[in-house]
Amino acid sequence: MDALTKVTSKSMTCNRAAILFLAVALILTAFQYAALLPAWLYRVPETMIPPFAAWLDVVFNFVKDDLGLLKLTRFLTGGLENVLDTTGNIFYGKRRWPNLGPMPWSAVAGVAAVIGYYLGGWRLALLAGGTFVWTALIGQWKIAMETMSVLVVAAPLAFSIGLSFGIAAWKYEWVNKAIKPVLSVLQTLPFFTYLLPAVIFFKVGPTAGAVATIVYAIPPMILMTTLGLQKVSLEVVEAGKMAGCSRFQMLRHVYIPSARGDILVGVNQVIMLCLAMVVLTAFIGMPGLGAKLLAMMGSFKLGRSFEIGITIVLLAVTLDRMSKAWAIKQPVHFEKGASWLSRHKTLVSAFCIFVGFTLLSKAVPIAGALERGQDFSQGKELDSLIKGFLAFDGVQNVTYGIRYVLNVWVLNPFRDFMLSIPTPAMIMIVVAFAIWLGGRRQGIIAAIFFSLIALSGWWDRSIITLYSVLAAVSIAMFIGIPLGIWASKSDKWSRRILIACDTAQTFPSFIYLIPAIMLFGITATAVVGSILIFAMVPLTRYTIEGLRTVPPEMTEAADMAGATRMQKLVNVQLPLALPTMAVGFNQAIMFAFFMVIIAAFIGTQDLGQELQRTLAGTDLGKNFVLGICVSLMALTFDVVIMKWATDKKQALGLP
């Protein structure tokens, strides 16, 4: 009873503090609207803003020049360039050693189908083989192989580095404590922040793109490796010790095989993040699908953009399904004395098919590569079709109406209102929100993080970024949560919607710009539209999962009490599902912060636009300051919402 009283008293104190902060914020805002607030209380004076960018530039220049990091990275560039040249020659015929390529498209499609069949049966075989057949027939084989030639280098390196750090973090607590905050920041940094350092240290082109991709994909591999090794049961460990295993043998034959499932989930995430980043590194000269898509979208050739988008989506879905199938597939054990051929049937089949199609391509050149004019691309026709569709009066009226209502009545007033709030008042509002949901510690974190943003000199740009995120997630909630509630009532629709969510999450984020630009042009509505599509997926998914995991005895008790379906939903199911739904809301915000930076391509006035500008120069300090501003906002939401979800679960007695 004393503990309950203590918790209640603490909660009341936090609520009172939150109300006090809100009241002061309202007073400051009212004074601003009445033109009574001093200028130094409205925004931090420029004279008080520390030169963070200049300080960071000094540090970077010291590390780069005085410590010789630039020379080291340029030395490493040579080795990585050689590897990329080799894969480039094999995949698309780049004129480099070993002068073996390019591989025939038919051979690659055949091998992909064999691997797909081994991992997941005929359906996965058709998906894998069909993806590469589509890529060749649509005339995008070379640019797709330019992307794949970097992916096959970046993904294994990210896996190896992530696995090594994950093992170190599991084995040594000090490594785990040191690496966790770094991973939290890395996972919330906008992708532009990865690109400029890669360009400075590794030069523009595939090498810089590969390095940025590797660094971007490492964090989930570290986290999943650490998680998997921590979950290994004591019984398995004891059995290994009783068998006399050395420390290395314990790791090699006990821990890693037991953590195989989690490690392979990490591999899946590495592959998907690598594909997403390889597309985005088009901004720093990476050739391939991303560069072509960027060029087509820049010239507003929507039909060709659509075709390239389909190719990227098919590759993403194929790699996702194959890596997931690998994660759940159990190792096959053979009887002692089984022949090498019987143990490696898939490898032999893949080799035979590859050789067969390679020989066929010598006799039938079209099986090796499609020349210009031989493909089935309908890009020009799709351009005309899309432009014709968008020119219909009915379509124009609908899109113009949506654009007008959102821009004039929702987005612009919301943006102007947020910008009109004095900096101290906005910080107090965020702190009040953090204290109310998370408690005193979360309030202190929020105060520190947003105060640093205020001192960065990029407050207005940060607020515009925040406005885009909040607007998009709010609209996504009105669509995603009702959709999740409706789908949760049926096993069939739950399964279908979750499959759709899985598929949508595999799409590289750049893809979401295409429908937004097609429908709404270069406007704020297009920016918010591209973000809300991306953010809606976790809201829908976690609403379904939260409602379908409500303990049956709770719903049965409501039925016995005579509750209607609506009463049961509002009073029983939703309250119990809220902690899970909060995780979805948190993910939606993280996705939105990621996507809002990409939406700078449409044309924004936020941090994303400034980050994009830094790529044209070598202003690494400014690049990092802008990236940290985005990261601090995202981390504030993450810390507060996840604390609330954890506390709510404990209060409800949920696992």
C-alpha atoms as one frame of an Amber mdcrd trajectory, in Angstrom:
protein
   0.000   0.000   0.000   2.910   2.349   0.816   4.436   1.635  -2.594   1.118
   2.405  -4.307   0.803   5.675  -2.368   4.370   6.595  -3.312   3.727   5.923
  -7.020   0.459   7.909  -6.937   2.168  10.830  -5.163   4.992  10.815  -7.712
   2.473  10.766 -10.573   0.552  13.712  -9.107   3.782  15.686  -8.662   4.724
  15.051 -12.297   1.254  16.069 -13.475   1.421  19.304 -11.481   4.870  20.063
 -12.921   3.585  19.397 -16.457   0.608  21.730 -15.913   2.932  24.424 -14.535
   5.217  24.225 -17.584   2.201  24.372 -19.913   0.791  27.396 -18.079   4.083
  29.304 -18.359   4.317  28.352 -22.055   0.792  29.667 -22.674   1.600  32.945
 -20.892   4.767  33.444 -22.961   2.872  32.681 -26.186   0.074  35.092 -25.223
   2.654  37.811 -24.555   4.162  37.131 -27.987   0.773  37.477 -29.713   0.195
  40.706 -27.785   3.598  41.980 -28.998   4.760  42.353 -25.373   7.488  39.690
 -25.387  11.111  40.888 -25.635  12.961  39.684 -28.737  15.516  37.764 -26.647
  12.690  35.675 -25.158  11.194  34.915 -28.563  14.346  33.450 -30.140  17.837
  32.896 -28.791  19.901  35.958 -29.829  22.563  35.201 -32.435  25.249  36.494
 -30.087  24.368  33.695 -27.625  24.552  30.868 -30.199  27.800  28.889 -29.812
  29.691  28.177 -33.066  29.156  24.407 -32.853  29.783  23.928 -36.590  33.131
  25.757 -36.419  34.184  23.745 -33.354  33.277  20.492 -35.083  35.174  21.581
 -38.198  38.282  22.115 -36.055  37.918  18.617 -34.578  37.307  17.029 -37.988
  40.259  18.834 -39.562  42.498  17.721 -36.683  41.384  14.094 -37.070  41.480
  14.266 -40.870  44.809  16.011 -41.375  46.855  16.009 -38.158  46.039  12.437
 -37.129  46.283  11.247 -40.727  42.797   9.727 -40.999  42.400  11.057 -44.548
  45.575   9.261 -45.667  44.393   6.053 -43.994  40.952   6.200 -45.599  42.422
   6.999 -49.019  44.722   3.974 -48.592  41.713   1.809 -47.705  39.832   3.318
 -50.651  42.207   1.564 -53.021  41.403  -1.872 -51.608  37.652  -1.271 -51.516
  37.770   0.191 -55.039  39.456  -2.975 -56.311  36.753  -5.156 -54.749  33.985
  -2.964 -56.213  35.695  -2.999 -59.617  35.800  -6.803 -59.488  32.119  -7.150
 -58.636  31.338  -4.449 -61.202  33.114  -6.464 -63.897  31.326  -9.689 -62.948
  27.862  -8.158 -62.575  27.668  -5.633 -65.410  30.895  -5.871 -67.412  32.871
  -2.952 -66.004  36.250  -2.948 -67.764  38.333  -4.132 -64.845  40.002  -7.320
 -63.637  39.100 -10.250 -63.862  37.390  -9.430 -67.211  34.860 -12.243 -66.820
  31.592 -10.339 -66.930  28.936  -9.460 -67.449  26.955 -12.436 -66.223  24.045
 -13.338 -68.539  20.707 -12.187 -67.156  19.191 -15.619 -67.828  21.896 -17.326
 -65.730  21.355 -14.945 -62.799  17.576 -15.427 -62.980  17.996 -19.216 -63.077
  20.336 -19.287 -60.063  18.018 -16.944 -58.136  15.098 -19.294 -58.845  17.073
 -22.317 -57.573  18.045 -20.521 -54.357  14.457 -19.320 -53.935  13.164 -22.880
 -54.314  15.678 -24.173 -51.759  14.705 -21.507 -49.221  10.944 -21.250 -49.702
   9.562 -23.512 -52.431   8.030 -22.702 -55.805   6.468 -19.379 -54.838   9.764
 -17.899 -53.729  11.476 -19.426 -56.779   8.987 -17.691 -59.090   9.395 -14.390
 -57.225  13.205 -14.532 -57.294  13.529 -15.686 -60.891  10.695 -13.450 -62.085
  12.277 -10.353 -60.515  15.467 -10.742 -62.534  13.560 -11.656 -65.707  11.486
  -8.461 -65.293  14.628  -6.394 -64.713  16.207  -7.673 -67.925  13.108  -7.460
 -70.119  12.254  -3.942 -68.981  15.710  -2.728 -70.030  17.119  -1.993 -66.573
  19.587  -4.851 -66.245  22.801  -2.827 -66.275  21.679  -0.190 -63.774  20.224
  -2.901 -61.504  23.524  -4.799 -61.611  25.398  -1.563 -60.807  23.325  -1.433
 -57.630  23.731  -5.156 -56.885  27.517  -5.028 -57.425  27.789  -2.596 -54.498
  25.190  -4.416 -52.404  27.094  -7.745 -52.524  30.153  -5.956 -51.102  28.450
  -3.679 -48.564  26.098  -6.247 -46.990  28.772  -8.885 -46.098  31.087  -6.191
 -44.706  28.271  -4.664 -42.627  27.372  -8.156 -41.389  30.972  -8.995 -40.416
  31.589  -5.693 -38.621  28.182  -5.778 -36.911  28.654  -9.391 -35.794  32.093
  -8.608 -34.338  30.866  -5.566 -32.407  27.765  -7.485 -31.295  29.888 -10.290
 -29.852  32.141  -7.741 -28.107  29.108  -5.917 -26.645  27.694  -9.235 -25.385
  31.008 -10.366 -23.895  32.132  -7.089 -22.283  29.641  -4.938 -20.377  31.768
  -1.792 -20.773  31.611  -2.185 -24.562  27.828  -2.628 -24.366  27.434   0.525
 -22.235  29.707   2.530 -24.524  28.117   1.376 -27.759  24.403   1.693 -26.884
  24.150   5.515 -26.943  26.212   5.588 -30.141  23.801   3.134 -31.787  20.800
   5.163 -30.613  22.224   8.282 -32.271  23.280   6.419 -35.437  19.787   4.967
 -35.860  18.162   8.401 -35.672  20.667  10.385 -37.757  19.322  11.431 -41.181
  20.959   9.645 -44.082  22.506  12.873 -45.466  24.712  12.954 -42.354  26.286
   9.666 -43.463  26.959  10.884 -46.996  29.199  13.940 -46.578  31.864  12.270
 -44.350  31.951   9.378 -46.828  32.543  11.817 -49.706  35.291  13.713 -47.847
  37.175  10.618 -46.725  36.482   8.248 -49.640  35.800  10.512 -52.688  32.601
  10.804 -54.718  31.291   7.626 -56.336  30.689   3.946 -55.560  33.400   3.753
 -52.872  31.885   6.563 -50.783  28.422   5.102 -51.390  29.560   1.674 -50.212
  31.142   3.097 -47.038  28.024   5.145 -46.181  25.886   2.053 -46.814  28.034
  -0.139 -44.564  28.016   2.334 -41.656  24.255   2.860 -42.033  23.510  -0.891
 -41.945  25.751  -1.904 -39.019  23.610  -0.867 -35.963  20.768  -3.442 -36.312
  23.319  -6.222 -36.820  25.068  -5.281 -33.570  21.771  -5.107 -31.652  20.387
  -8.410 -32.995  23.688 -10.237 -32.375  23.838  -8.998 -28.777  20.166  -9.843
 -28.209  20.512 -13.334 -29.681  23.597 -14.214 -27.630  21.989 -12.921 -24.425
  18.971 -15.192 -25.001  20.981 -18.438 -25.192  19.666 -20.722 -22.436  21.846
 -21.763 -19.507  21.144 -25.449 -20.198  22.737 -25.195 -23.644  25.752 -23.357
 -22.209  26.195 -25.962 -19.450  26.019 -28.774 -22.001  28.808 -27.121 -24.002
  30.990 -26.734 -20.912  30.408 -30.354 -19.893  31.531 -31.425 -23.377  34.868
 -29.704 -22.703  34.529 -26.870 -25.227  37.129 -24.111 -25.180  36.014 -20.451
 -25.128  36.270 -20.191 -28.906  34.477 -23.525 -29.377  31.710 -22.344 -27.044
  31.242 -19.271 -29.201  31.552 -21.108 -32.529  29.577 -24.270 -31.759  27.221
 -23.273 -28.912  26.393 -19.571 -28.714  26.278 -18.581 -32.391  24.246 -21.640
 -33.540  21.801 -21.070 -30.649  21.458 -17.389 -31.578  21.163 -18.210 -35.300
  17.547 -17.017 -35.626  18.196 -13.562 -34.162  21.462 -13.164 -36.066  19.728
 -13.984 -39.356  16.992 -11.451 -38.546  19.872  -8.986 -38.247  21.142 -10.167
 -41.648  17.681  -9.463 -43.105  17.745  -5.928 -41.700  21.299  -5.377 -42.973
  20.318  -6.413 -46.513  17.222  -4.199 -46.546  19.052  -1.172 -45.121  21.895
  -1.680 -47.591  19.464  -1.728 -50.515  17.680   1.380 -49.216  20.954   3.255
 -48.722  22.500   2.141 -52.025  19.529   3.796 -53.739  19.874   6.979 -51.649
  23.624   7.287 -52.256  22.727   8.448 -55.761  23.061  11.909 -54.165  26.858
  11.389 -53.956  27.438   9.895 -57.375  26.538   6.249 -56.847  25.480   4.823
 -60.228  22.596   2.395 -60.540  18.873   2.363 -59.935  18.942   5.278 -57.493
  20.824   7.582 -59.864  18.485   6.740 -62.729  15.411   7.229 -60.545  16.760
  10.574 -59.312  17.366  11.721 -62.892  13.928  10.604 -64.096  12.127  12.245
 -61.173  14.165  15.415 -61.622  12.936  15.679 -65.218   9.400  14.667 -64.131
   9.389  11.522 -66.296   6.929   9.743 -64.044   6.343   6.710 -66.279  10.011
   5.775 -66.332  10.282   6.590 -62.638   7.387   4.206 -62.058   9.158   1.386
 -63.950  12.388   1.887 -62.003  10.344   2.049 -58.798   8.767  -1.334 -59.593
  12.229  -2.829 -60.159  13.524  -1.486 -56.833  10.416  -2.768 -55.045  10.718
  -6.235 -56.635  14.389  -6.468 -55.661  13.573  -5.323 -52.131  10.694  -7.792
 -51.715  12.770 -10.648 -53.176  15.762 -10.009 -50.921  13.473  -9.566 -47.914
  11.551 -12.807 -48.523  14.696 -14.817 -49.235  16.580 -13.562 -46.175  13.526
 -14.159 -43.955  13.125 -17.665 -45.376  16.805 -18.287 -44.614  16.263 -17.071
 -41.041  13.430 -19.540 -40.345  14.844 -22.469 -42.327  16.391 -25.054 -40.041
  19.772 -26.579 -40.948  19.487 -29.921 -42.758  21.433 -32.790 -41.177  22.569
 -35.779 -43.240  23.378 -39.311 -42.181  27.013 -40.164 -41.735  28.511 -41.322
 -45.002  26.143 -39.316 -47.213  27.797 -38.403 -50.518  29.026 -34.884 -51.260
  26.537 -34.648 -54.133  23.528 -35.482 -51.946  24.648 -32.920 -49.359  25.084
 -30.124 -51.918  22.246 -30.694 -54.389  21.229 -27.035 -54.433  24.784 -25.841
 -55.062  25.254 -28.338 -57.900  21.874 -27.440 -59.439  22.676 -23.722 -59.301
  26.101 -24.310 -60.879  24.664 -26.445 -63.686  21.938 -23.893 -64.454  24.450
 -21.043 -64.421  26.797 -22.868 -66.815  23.888 -23.960 -69.027  22.457 -20.464
 -69.435  25.936 -18.981 -69.887  26.588 -21.368 -72.784  23.117 -20.628 -74.157
  23.874 -16.894 -74.124  26.889 -17.521 -76.383  24.638 -19.160 -78.964  21.602
 -16.913 -78.394  22.882 -13.401 -77.523  19.476 -12.202 -76.332  19.762 -14.666
 -73.402  22.879 -12.792 -72.304  21.890  -9.169 -72.711  19.107  -7.209 -74.367
  20.319  -4.500 -76.700  18.690  -1.085 -77.017  15.331  -1.497 -78.702  14.988
  -5.166 -77.721  13.504  -4.499 -74.283   9.843  -4.150 -73.413  10.016  -0.840
 -71.578   6.820   1.172 -71.754   8.242   4.236 -70.030   7.211   6.761 -72.670
   3.728   5.277 -72.934   3.395   5.306 -69.137   4.528   8.944 -69.105   1.747
   9.814 -71.517  -0.776   7.660 -69.635   0.042   9.183 -66.236   0.043  12.726
 -67.586  -3.254  12.031 -69.352  -4.747  10.585 -66.160  -3.586  13.573 -64.125
  -5.017  15.911 -66.783  -8.576  14.597 -66.307 -10.839  17.256 -64.832 -12.127
  14.867 -62.164  -8.624  13.905 -61.016  -7.435  17.517 -61.080 -10.451  18.656
 -59.095  -9.892  15.995 -56.413  -6.124  16.546 -56.098  -6.523  20.333 -56.211
  -9.243  20.148 -53.543  -7.109  17.994 -51.239  -4.082  20.205 -51.860  -6.041
  23.406 -51.236  -7.717  22.178 -48.038  -4.508  20.756 -46.570  -2.277  23.667
 -47.558  -4.626  26.552 -46.766  -6.626  25.202 -43.837  -4.323  22.686 -42.140
  -0.615  22.669 -42.982   0.236  26.346 -43.417  -1.722  27.512 -40.324  -0.197
  24.688 -38.253   3.316  25.579 -39.450   2.799  29.301 -38.807   1.385  28.588
 -35.346   4.364  26.420 -34.371   6.795  29.047 -35.645   4.960  31.754 -33.689
   5.545  30.000 -30.358   8.541  31.487 -28.495  11.520  29.162 -28.155  11.318
  28.879 -24.314   7.572  28.191 -24.567   8.082  25.395 -27.123  10.765  23.826
 -24.935   8.370  23.974 -21.955   5.574  22.350 -23.990   7.907  19.492 -24.965
   9.123  19.147 -21.366   5.515  19.098 -20.089   4.678  16.361 -22.587   7.779
  14.386 -21.511   7.059  14.728 -17.770   3.380  13.817 -18.176   4.121  10.666
 -20.185   7.520   9.573 -18.911   8.342  11.307 -15.655  10.996  13.641 -14.320
  14.001  11.955 -15.967  12.368  12.092 -19.397  11.497  15.753 -18.791  15.141
  16.578 -18.041  16.284  14.729 -21.187  13.717  16.598 -23.302  14.801  19.942
 -21.814  18.480  19.260 -22.550  17.863  17.980 -26.089  15.577  20.827 -27.189
  17.766  23.439 -25.494  20.699  22.170 -27.562  18.557  22.519 -30.696  17.717
  26.100 -29.670  21.432  26.836 -29.241  22.320  25.233 -32.586  21.141  28.249
 -34.570  18.709  26.116 -36.588  15.588  26.467 -34.433  13.142  27.604 -37.142
  14.292  24.909 -39.575  13.958  22.332 -36.791  10.416  23.486 -35.998   9.436
  23.223 -39.687  10.861  19.674 -39.688   8.900  18.876 -36.528   5.721  20.356
 -38.011   6.003  18.102 -41.094   6.506  15.036 -38.896   3.624  15.814 -36.525
   1.249  16.723 -39.376   2.034  13.550 -41.324   1.835  11.220 -38.313  -1.434
  12.820 -37.149  -3.052  12.279 -40.559  -1.566   8.758 -40.714  -3.194   7.988
 -37.344  -6.647   8.870 -38.698  -6.123   6.332 -41.496  -3.859   3.652 -40.018
  -5.501   3.118 -36.614  -9.112   2.700 -37.923  -7.750   0.379 -40.635  -5.950
  -1.674 -37.975  -9.059  -1.822 -35.757 -11.183  -2.999 -38.694  -8.618  -5.601
 -39.838  -8.135  -6.977 -36.301 -11.713  -8.289 -36.250 -10.969 -10.936 -38.893
  -8.159 -13.500 -39.186  -8.313 -13.273 -42.973  -8.078  -9.483 -43.153  -5.487
  -9.302 -40.376  -3.278 -11.649 -42.358  -3.785  -9.717 -45.610  -3.179  -6.292
 -44.100  -0.079  -7.515 -42.236   1.299  -8.965 -45.491   0.635  -5.592 -47.137
   2.438  -3.852 -44.241   5.389  -6.251 -44.537   5.583  -5.569 -48.257   5.293
  -1.790 -47.816   8.092  -1.822 -45.217  10.447  -3.490 -47.693  10.067  -0.599
 -50.165  13.082   1.732 -50.225  11.821   5.036 -48.837  12.631   6.979 -52.012
   9.763   5.119 -53.720   7.144   6.946 -51.632   8.020  10.225 -53.320   6.715
   8.991 -56.692   2.941   8.821 -55.944   3.138  11.982 -53.827   4.733  14.005
 -56.631   2.428  12.445 -59.247  -0.711  13.497 -57.395   0.240  16.714 -55.631
   3.236  18.119 -57.496   5.961  20.067 -55.684   3.926  21.203 -52.671   3.774
  20.849 -48.887   0.928  18.368 -49.399   3.275  16.137 -51.422   5.874  16.305
 -48.628   3.363  15.344 -45.937   1.769  12.761 -48.258   5.051  10.945 -48.864
   5.756  10.895 -45.119   2.299   9.684 -44.056   2.377   6.701 -46.463   5.650
   5.589 -44.854   4.440   6.336 -41.299   1.063   4.628 -41.664   2.557   1.120
 -41.864   3.706   0.728 -38.206   0.517   2.386 -36.921  -1.636  -0.179 -38.736
   0.609  -3.142 -37.913   0.880  -2.490 -34.174  -2.825  -1.675 -33.856  -3.639
  -5.114 -35.294  -1.034  -6.864 -33.145  -2.079  -4.981 -30.003  -5.789  -5.775
 -30.395  -5.241  -9.412 -31.377  -2.962 -10.095 -28.402  -5.465  -8.875 -25.792
  -5.872 -11.761 -23.275  -9.009 -13.781 -24.206 -10.182 -13.898 -20.581 -10.517
 -10.095 -20.580 -12.769 -10.040 -23.637 -14.755 -12.993 -22.272 -15.339 -11.104
 -19.016 -16.622  -8.124 -21.019 -18.956 -10.413 -22.996 -20.307 -11.926 -19.766
 -20.928  -8.405 -18.425 -23.124  -7.729 -21.462 -20.841  -5.175 -23.130 -21.601
  -4.216 -26.725 -18.888  -4.534 -29.381 -18.152  -0.812 -29.167 -18.038  -0.857
 -25.354 -15.727  -3.865 -25.432 -13.437  -2.122 -27.922 -13.326   1.237 -26.104
 -13.260   0.023 -22.492 -11.342  -3.273 -22.719  -9.448  -3.937 -25.943  -8.026
  -0.493 -26.754  -6.771   0.237 -23.196  -4.988  -3.137 -23.119  -3.618  -2.666
 -26.649  -2.344   0.882 -26.022   1.209  -0.102 -24.934   1.690  -2.072 -28.161
   0.061   0.686 -30.215   2.432   3.187 -28.568   5.377   1.224 -29.986   3.780
   1.597 -33.420   3.301   5.326 -32.833   6.957   5.627 -31.838   8.069   3.778
 -34.968   5.811   5.982 -37.088   7.554   9.073 -35.697  11.010   7.548 -36.303
  10.023   6.683 -39.884   8.620  10.193 -40.360  11.855  11.847 -39.203  13.753
   9.631 -41.648  11.361  10.336 -44.514  11.099  14.102 -43.977  14.789  14.424
 -44.853  14.293  12.476 -48.085  11.269  14.665 -48.865  13.700  17.585 -49.151
  14.050  16.399 -52.749  10.486  17.663 -53.334  11.439  21.083 -52.035  11.163
  22.031 -48.367  12.421  24.739 -46.025  13.496  22.436 -43.217  16.658  20.749
 -41.982  16.540  18.294 -44.891  17.010  21.072 -47.429  19.998  22.450 -45.514
  21.480  18.951 -45.211  21.084  18.473 -48.949  22.944  21.743 -49.552  25.901
  20.615 -47.427  26.573  17.807 -49.917  27.645  20.411 -52.476  30.595  21.464
 -50.278  32.768  20.195 -47.465  30.979  21.827 -44.518  31.162  18.774 -42.291
  30.549  20.723 -39.070  27.278  22.185 -40.334  26.273  18.771 -41.695  26.724
  17.153 -38.284  24.977  19.968 -36.397  21.933  19.628 -38.673  21.976  15.845
 -38.360  22.237  16.004 -34.576  19.232  18.378 -34.467  17.119  15.755 -36.254
  18.527  13.010 -34.035  17.794  14.927 -30.799  14.152  15.487 -31.775  13.706
  11.829 -32.722  15.443  10.600 -29.551  13.206  12.806 -27.378  10.077  11.132
 -28.738  11.681   7.693 -28.540  12.770   8.030 -24.901   9.412   9.434 -23.740
   7.033   7.156 -25.659   8.932   3.933 -24.933   9.077   4.803 -21.212   5.306
   5.375 -21.212   4.709   2.073 -23.042   6.891   0.161 -20.552   5.193   1.748
 -17.525   1.743   1.109 -18.988   2.556  -2.552 -19.595   3.705  -2.975 -16.012
   0.605  -1.213 -14.673  -1.672  -3.496 -16.714   0.308  -6.613 -15.791   1.069
  -7.401 -19.433   4.153  -9.431 -20.434
